[in-house]
Amino acid sequence: MDLGAQRLDLLEGARVLRSWPVSTARNGPGELSGSEQTPRGLHEIRAKIGAGAPEGAVFVGRRPTGEVCTPERARAEPSRDWMLSRLLWLRGLEPGRNRRGNVDSMRRYIYIHGTPDEAALGTPASHGCIRMRNADVIALFDLVEPGTEVEIVE
């Protein structure tokens, strides 16, 4: 995951299998709790949430609400931080950098998730998470397993 390029690449060794545009934190990179920044460093997928949910399914507190976000709903609630379709919950692997204490990515609830704001992809616009097109996060979800490493670099 490259913050500067706003791209997430799925790698097999050094070979790029797939590449997608993303949107990371509007506040830039950073690890501190409450910063609304995207944490850097080595992470792993801690949990996959939302298998079988419809595209656009709305999640709050890692639970599906039963709602599906439509373009009309997204326009009606533009300030809502939508978490849609699938959640890939990240856990930091570097103690003191992105794990434990006030820099713990998992306790910060950092996810890779779908968004209705696809026009913002390619530019930093999130509250710290990594946003993707709904179809793209569903494809990624199906290609990875818990324990898959995710390195976030500048």
C-alpha positions in Angstrom: 0.0 0.0 0.0 1.6 3.2 -1.2 0.4 6.4 0.5 2.1 8.7 -2.0 0.6 6.9 -5.0 -2.7 6.2 -3.3 -2.5 2.6 -4.7 -2.9 -0.8 -3.1 -1.0 -3.6 -4.9 -1.5 -7.3 -4.3 1.8 -8.9 -4.6 3.1 -12.4 -5.0 6.8 -12.0 -4.2 7.9 -9.0 -6.3 5.2 -9.5 -8.9 2.1 -7.3 -8.9 -1.0 -9.5 -9.3 -3.6 -6.7 -9.0 -3.5 -3.0 -8.3 -6.3 -0.7 -7.1 -6.7 3.0 -6.4 -7.4 3.9 -2.8 -8.1 6.9 -0.6 -6.1 7.2 2.7 -6.3 9.8 5.4 -7.0 13.4 4.7 -4.7 14.2 7.6 -1.8 12.2 6.0 0.3 9.4 7.5 0.6 8.9 11.3 0.2 6.4 14.0 -1.2 8.2 17.0 -4.6 7.3 18.3 -7.2 10.0 17.6 -5.0 11.5 14.8 -7.3 10.4 11.9 -4.1 9.5 10.1 -3.3 6.4 8.2 -0.7 4.3 10.1 2.5 3.2 8.3 4.6 0.1 8.6 4.0 -3.6 8.5 0.5 -4.9 9.3 -1.5 -8.0 8.8 -5.1 -8.7 8.1 -6.5 -9.5 11.6 -10.1 -10.3 10.5 -12.2 -10.4 7.4 -15.7 -9.1 8.0 -18.7 -9.1 5.7 -18.4 -12.3 3.6 -21.6 -12.7 1.6 -22.9 -9.2 2.3 -24.3 -7.4 -0.7 -22.2 -4.8 -2.5 -22.8 -1.5 -0.6 -23.8 -3.2 2.7 -23.4 -0.7 5.6 -21.3 -1.6 8.6 -21.3 0.1 12.0 -19.1 -1.3 14.8 -18.1 -4.1 12.5 -21.7 -5.3 12.2 -23.9 -5.1 9.2 -26.8 -2.7 9.8 -29.1 -4.3 7.2 -28.9 -1.1 5.1 -27.4 -0.9 1.6 -25.9 2.4 0.7 -27.3 3.9 -2.5 -26.0 7.0 -4.3 -29.1 8.8 -3.0 -28.3 7.9 0.6 -24.7 8.8 0.2 -25.7 12.3 -1.2 -28.2 12.7 1.7 -25.5 12.0 4.3 -22.3 13.4 2.8 -20.5 13.8 6.2 -21.1 10.1 7.2 -18.0 8.0 7.3 -19.4 5.1 5.3 -17.9 1.6 5.8 -19.3 -0.5 3.0 -19.3 -4.0 1.5 -16.3 -5.6 3.3 -13.9 -4.8 6.1 -10.4 -6.0 6.4 -9.3 -5.2 9.9 -5.6 -4.4 10.2 -3.3 -5.3 13.1 0.1 -3.6 13.4 3.1 -5.9 13.6 5.7 -3.3 14.8 5.6 -2.8 18.6 6.0 0.9 19.4 5.3 2.0 15.8 1.8 0.6 15.0 1.2 -2.0 17.8 0.4 -1.5 21.5 0.0 1.7 23.4 -1.3 4.8 21.8 -0.2 3.7 18.3 -2.1 0.4 18.0 -3.7 0.2 14.6 -6.1 -2.5 15.7 -7.3 -0.5 18.7 -7.7 2.4 16.3 -10.0 0.3 14.2 -8.0 0.8 11.0 -9.8 -1.1 8.1 -9.6 -1.5 4.4 -13.2 -1.0 3.4 -15.6 0.1 0.6 -16.8 3.7 0.1 -19.6 5.4 -1.8 -17.2 8.3 -2.5 -15.4 6.7 -5.5 -14.6 10.1 -7.0 -12.2 10.7 -4.1 -10.1 7.6 -4.8 -6.6 8.5 -5.7 -6.6 11.4 -3.2 -6.3 11.4 0.6 -9.9 11.9 2.0 -10.5 9.3 4.7 -10.5 9.5 8.5 -7.5 7.1 8.7 -8.8 4.0 7.1 -8.0 2.8 3.5 -11.0 3.3 1.2 -11.6 1.3 -2.0 -14.3 1.0 -4.6 -16.9 -1.5 -3.4 -16.3 -4.0 -6.2 -12.5 -3.7 -5.6 -12.7 -4.4 -1.9 -14.9 -7.4 -2.5 -12.4 -8.7 -5.1 -9.5 -8.1 -2.6 -11.5 -9.7 0.2 -11.8 -12.9 -1.9 -8.1 -13.0 -2.6 -6.6 -12.6 0.9 -6.8 -14.5 4.2 -6.3 -13.4 7.8 -2.6 -13.2 8.4 -1.9 -11.7 4.9 0.7 -9.0 5.4 0.0 -5.4 4.4 2.8 -3.0 4.3 1.9 0.7 4.3 4.6 2.9 2.9 5.0 6.6 2.0 
